Amino acid sequence: MTHVWIVSGRRTLQWLAALLVVAACASAPPPAPRLDAERDFDSAVIAATDALVVQMQRPPGLLQQIGVKAADHSIVVIDPMLEGATGQQMAATRRVERDVAERLRTTYPQLELLPFQAVNLARAQYVLTGTITRAAASDPNTRTGYKVNLALTDLKKGVVVAQATSRARDEGVDTNPTPYYRDSPILLVKDKVVEGYIRTCETRPGEPADPVYFQRIAAATLVSEATDAYDSERYQESLDMYRNALADPAGEQLRVFNGIYLASWRLGRSDDAEHAFGQVVALGLANDRLGVKLLFRPGTTDFWPDPRISGPYAFWLRQIARQVAASKVCMEIVGHTSHTGPEQYNDRLSQQRATYIKQRLESEAPELRVRIRATGMGFRENIVGSGTDDGRDVLDRRVEFKVTAC
């Protein structure tokens, strides 16, 4: 009898051990997907999303170190994603948001998604941010893929709890900007808040999110809703929302002033639009960055003829002259051309465009003659580079402003 009990006990122990192994495998997080391989765009977004959740499901050592409690159910909000180089939203960044949201909803039921609205910030544990950025290439003529960066930040601690980067091929990536950024008078709607968002997306787990971004998340929800309203052509609603955001000190952002300009211009309120544009210029000068979309017809120093594009140029130039004169800064005016025709011809044409703008500014504020100079870059800094000389590459026929030392 004793012998039978011992054998039976060993089998029981083996059986229990096997059960424990199975249970451990069932509760352990799936292995993190490899992120160093270049994938098609949607697969790269899914891989980064999976890696983010795997980090949340790991043993809670890091979470305990930073004072974050692991939970079986967590609420997440997604702050609209951006293109990392320009700070813009585009069709591709919207696609990333949709792919991430769909993956979380269908594969990870322990994570509940709520809209990025102020009322949901108090309920949510995490904010998810993301960027896509074209990878650098040693050969400027070589097309490269994108990096997809995702980060999850604890809303109470302000600490990044998970971060993942994957590589995506550039086939089928739609880089057309959303209406707000398409209509923007400036090339880069990028200030310290937007730069903080982009840095947060690349921050390692356990480190704090960028404080300039994190401290303004509540205002970011207002900016997001106002921008959605503009993109949906609800211009009065958008204007009201941007003004509500501006009433908060954290809302004094380039995106807000730019939005007030855009909505006011769409509503036919030219005086309000000019005032808002002056604030955009002043903020750009304070950040040493002012890229204004003064666009030209091919081969000329004439502005693009569509009044929907060039209609406000007169007061743009007036406000630029006034703000530069008031700020006492010096400035370089840089002309550009599309990639059509000989290099020497385009160098001359870009110089002529810059000189023309210089003369227009000096006519508004004669004291600027000794503080501004004109240079031409030809087609060496194309944004589009198609050389089609039509609406597709109109941004390549532009003039920009760079603050310089006097």
VENWO-V166133 format. One record per residue. N is the residue number from 1. RES is the residue in one letter. PHI is phi in whole degrees, 0 to 359 (* if undefined). PSI is psi as a letter, one per 30 degrees, with the letter a starting at -180 (NA if undefined). D_LAST is the distance of its C-alpha to the last C-alpha in Angstrom with 2 decimals. Layout:
n: <N;N>
res: <RES;RES>
phi: <PHI;PHI>
psi: <PSI;PSI>
d_last: <D_LAST;D_LAST>
//
This chain:
n: <1;2;3;4;5;6;7;8;9;10;11;12;13;14;15;16;17;18;19;20;21;22;23;24;25;26;27;28;29;30;31;32;33;34;35;36;37;38;39;40;41;42;43;44;45;46;47;48;49;50;51;52;53;54;55;56;57;58;59;60;61;62;63;64;65;66;67;68;69;70;71;72;73;74;75;76;77;78;79;80;81;82;83;84;85;86;87;88;89;90;91;92;93;94;95;96;97;98;99;100;101;102;103;104;105;106;107;108;109;110;111;112;113;114;115;116;117;118;119;120;121;122;123;124;125;126;127;128;129;130;131;132;133;134;135;136;137;138;139;140;141;142;143;144;145;146;147;148;149;150;151;152;153;154;155;156;157;158;159;160;161;162;163;164;165;166;167;168;169;170;171;172;173;174;175;176;177;178;179;180;181;182;183;184;185;186;187;188;189;190;191;192;193;194;195;196;197;198;199;200;201;202;203;204;205;206;207;208;209;210;211;212;213;214;215;216;217;218;219;220;221;222;223;224;225;226;227;228;229;230;231;232;233;234;235;236;237;238;239;240;241;242;243;244;245;246;247;248;249;250;251;252;253;254;255;256;257;258;259;260;261;262;263;264;265;266;267;268;269;270;271;272;273;274;275;276;277;278;279;280;281;282;283;284;285;286;287;288;289;290;291;292;293;294;295;296;297;298;299;300;301;302;303;304;305;306;307;308;309;310;311;312;313;314;315;316;317;318;319;320;321;322;323;324;325;326;327;328;329;330;331;332;333;334;335;336;337;338;339;340;341;342;343;344;345;346;347;348;349;350;351;352;353;354;355;356;357;358;359;360;361;362;363;364;365;366;367;368;369;370;371;372;373;374;375;376;377;378;379;380;381;382;383;384;385;386;387;388;389;390;391;392;393;394;395;396;397;398;399;400;401;402;403;404;405;406>
res: <M;T;H;V;W;I;V;S;G;R;R;T;L;Q;W;L;A;A;L;L;V;V;A;A;C;A;S;A;P;P;P;A;P;R;L;D;A;E;R;D;F;D;S;A;V;I;A;A;T;D;A;L;V;V;Q;M;Q;R;P;P;G;L;L;Q;Q;I;G;V;K;A;A;D;H;S;I;V;V;I;D;P;M;L;E;G;A;T;G;Q;Q;M;A;A;T;R;R;V;E;R;D;V;A;E;R;L;R;T;T;Y;P;Q;L;E;L;L;P;F;Q;A;V;N;L;A;R;A;Q;Y;V;L;T;G;T;I;T;R;A;A;A;S;D;P;N;T;R;T;G;Y;K;V;N;L;A;L;T;D;L;K;K;G;V;V;V;A;Q;A;T;S;R;A;R;D;E;G;V;D;T;N;P;T;P;Y;Y;R;D;S;P;I;L;L;V;K;D;K;V;V;E;G;Y;I;R;T;C;E;T;R;P;G;E;P;A;D;P;V;Y;F;Q;R;I;A;A;A;T;L;V;S;E;A;T;D;A;Y;D;S;E;R;Y;Q;E;S;L;D;M;Y;R;N;A;L;A;D;P;A;G;E;Q;L;R;V;F;N;G;I;Y;L;A;S;W;R;L;G;R;S;D;D;A;E;H;A;F;G;Q;V;V;A;L;G;L;A;N;D;R;L;G;V;K;L;L;F;R;P;G;T;T;D;F;W;P;D;P;R;I;S;G;P;Y;A;F;W;L;R;Q;I;A;R;Q;V;A;A;S;K;V;C;M;E;I;V;G;H;T;S;H;T;G;P;E;Q;Y;N;D;R;L;S;Q;Q;R;A;T;Y;I;K;Q;R;L;E;S;E;A;P;E;L;R;V;R;I;R;A;T;G;M;G;F;R;E;N;I;V;G;S;G;T;D;D;G;R;D;V;L;D;R;R;V;E;F;K;V;T;A;C>
phi: <*;298;299;297;297;297;297;298;295;296;296;297;297;297;296;296;298;297;298;296;297;298;296;296;294;291;270;290;294;296;297;295;293;290;247;276;276;277;240;295;302;296;295;295;295;296;298;294;296;299;297;297;290;303;297;292;268;291;308;282;303;295;298;292;300;262;78;253;270;291;227;286;225;226;258;235;243;250;284;315;278;230;277;293;281;253;77;271;264;215;304;292;289;296;296;299;303;296;296;297;298;295;296;295;292;272;247;232;294;288;251;257;264;236;300;282;227;303;296;269;297;291;270;282;269;224;244;256;238;199;223;241;220;294;290;290;232;290;258;295;269;264;285;235;275;239;258;254;248;234;218;241;245;288;286;268;267;70;245;287;258;204;211;217;230;233;249;233;288;265;294;73;272;269;263;296;290;291;307;303;283;297;274;301;286;244;286;238;274;226;240;295;292;295;297;294;301;296;296;299;294;249;279;289;302;95;257;290;295;303;293;297;288;297;289;241;296;300;294;298;295;293;298;297;294;294;292;300;295;297;298;268;66;263;290;294;297;297;299;299;293;297;292;297;295;292;294;269;307;289;272;283;232;300;297;286;300;296;293;297;301;299;294;297;295;296;273;79;263;294;295;296;296;295;298;294;296;300;292;298;296;300;292;297;295;296;263;60;213;212;252;257;276;271;251;239;288;302;73;223;255;273;292;305;287;291;297;294;262;265;306;274;300;299;280;300;296;298;290;299;299;294;291;295;298;288;278;66;275;253;210;253;261;245;267;224;227;281;273;225;90;294;297;298;299;291;298;296;296;295;296;296;295;296;296;299;294;301;295;296;293;294;291;278;215;303;293;281;305;266;241;230;221;248;222;239;251;58;254;286;235;298;267;263;78;283;66;274;53;218;296;290;246;298;294;285;258;221;231;238;234;236;288;231;289;280>
psi: <e;e;e;e;e;e;e;e;e;e;e;e;e;e;e;e;e;e;e;e;e;e;e;e;e;e;f;k;l;l;k;k;k;k;g;f;k;k;l;l;e;e;e;e;e;e;e;e;e;e;e;e;e;e;e;f;f;l;k;g;e;e;e;e;e;g;g;k;k;k;l;f;k;k;k;k;k;j;k;k;l;l;k;e;e;f;g;l;k;l;e;e;e;e;e;e;e;e;e;e;e;e;e;e;e;f;f;i;f;f;k;k;k;l;l;i;l;e;f;f;e;f;e;k;e;l;k;k;l;l;l;k;k;k;k;k;k;e;j;f;f;k;k;l;a;l;k;j;k;k;k;k;k;k;f;e;f;g;k;k;f;k;k;k;k;l;k;k;l;g;k;g;j;j;g;k;l;l;e;e;e;e;f;k;f;l;e;j;i;j;a;e;e;e;e;e;e;e;e;e;f;g;k;k;k;f;l;k;l;k;e;e;e;e;f;g;e;e;e;e;e;e;e;e;e;e;e;e;e;e;f;g;g;i;e;e;e;e;e;e;e;e;e;e;e;f;f;k;e;f;f;i;l;e;e;e;e;e;e;e;e;e;e;e;e;e;g;g;i;e;e;e;e;e;e;e;e;e;e;e;e;e;e;e;e;f;g;g;k;j;j;k;i;j;k;l;l;k;g;l;g;k;l;k;f;j;f;f;e;f;e;g;e;e;f;e;e;e;e;e;e;e;e;e;e;e;f;g;l;l;k;k;k;j;l;l;l;l;i;k;l;l;e;e;e;e;e;e;e;e;e;e;e;e;e;e;e;e;e;e;e;e;f;e;i;f;f;f;e;g;f;k;l;k;l;k;g;b;g;f;h;k;e;e;g;f;g;f;h;a;f;e;g;f;f;f;i;l;k;l;k;k;k;l;k;NA>
d_last: <100.83;98.47;97.59;96.86;94.51;92.48;91.93;91.12;88.67;86.84;86.55;85.31;82.64;81.60;81.45;79.35;77.01;76.60;75.84;73.17;71.50;71.56;70.23;67.40;66.43;66.55;64.27;61.77;58.53;58.39;56.65;52.91;52.22;50.55;46.94;45.99;47.79;46.14;48.05;48.13;45.71;48.23;49.89;46.62;45.98;49.55;49.29;46.19;47.94;51.07;49.19;47.57;51.00;52.59;50.14;51.18;54.84;54.65;56.34;54.58;53.38;49.65;50.23;52.16;49.52;46.90;49.43;49.90;53.49;54.67;56.42;58.91;57.21;53.49;51.50;48.26;45.61;43.19;39.60;38.81;37.49;34.20;32.87;30.86;28.01;27.25;28.85;31.06;34.78;36.76;40.38;40.32;39.09;41.78;44.25;43.35;43.94;47.29;48.39;47.54;49.27;52.30;52.65;52.56;55.07;57.55;57.43;56.45;58.39;57.51;54.03;53.90;50.97;49.93;47.35;43.83;44.40;43.89;47.67;48.09;45.54;48.04;50.72;48.82;48.56;45.84;42.84;42.43;39.03;38.32;35.91;36.38;33.81;34.20;34.88;32.67;34.24;33.83;34.63;32.32;35.34;37.55;38.15;38.19;39.61;38.28;38.18;39.74;38.71;40.80;40.75;43.10;41.92;44.35;43.54;44.97;43.57;40.23;41.09;41.18;44.86;44.76;42.34;43.13;41.38;43.25;42.56;43.29;43.76;41.81;44.88;45.27;42.02;40.93;37.14;37.23;35.19;37.11;36.92;34.26;31.81;33.02;32.31;28.97;26.13;23.72;24.20;23.91;25.44;24.34;23.17;24.15;27.73;28.19;26.61;29.06;31.90;31.14;31.00;34.28;35.98;35.39;36.32;39.45;42.53;42.87;39.15;37.54;35.89;32.19;32.23;29.55;31.75;35.10;34.62;33.94;36.87;38.77;35.92;35.69;39.31;38.48;35.57;37.94;40.70;38.46;37.13;40.74;41.71;39.00;40.08;43.65;42.70;43.59;40.61;41.80;42.74;39.39;37.53;39.74;39.09;35.30;35.53;37.87;35.42;32.64;35.09;34.83;31.72;31.74;31.54;27.99;26.90;25.12;28.58;30.07;27.62;27.81;31.60;31.87;30.00;32.30;35.51;34.76;34.09;37.29;39.21;38.10;36.20;33.28;32.01;32.02;30.38;27.50;27.00;27.08;24.64;22.15;22.65;22.18;18.77;17.74;19.07;17.40;13.88;15.00;16.05;12.96;15.57;16.68;19.23;21.14;24.39;24.11;27.04;28.55;32.00;32.85;31.98;30.35;27.34;29.67;29.19;31.84;34.86;36.13;35.39;35.57;32.36;30.52;32.09;29.27;26.44;26.34;25.56;23.22;20.98;21.57;20.58;17.43;16.32;17.47;15.99;12.43;12.88;14.45;12.05;9.07;6.91;5.23;8.12;10.32;13.88;16.47;20.04;23.15;26.86;30.15;32.04;34.28;34.74;33.50;30.18;29.14;30.06;27.99;24.91;25.29;26.06;23.09;20.79;22.80;22.42;18.64;18.75;21.31;19.29;16.30;18.94;20.44;17.32;16.76;20.44;20.04;17.05;16.63;13.61;11.59;12.34;9.29;6.93;9.10;10.90;14.28;15.95;19.49;21.09;24.67;26.95;25.58;24.33;27.33;28.26;31.88;32.51;35.93;35.37;37.79;35.75;37.08;36.30;36.32;33.16;31.33;28.42;27.82;27.16;24.03;20.36;17.86;14.35;11.96;9.11;6.31;3.79;0.00>
//
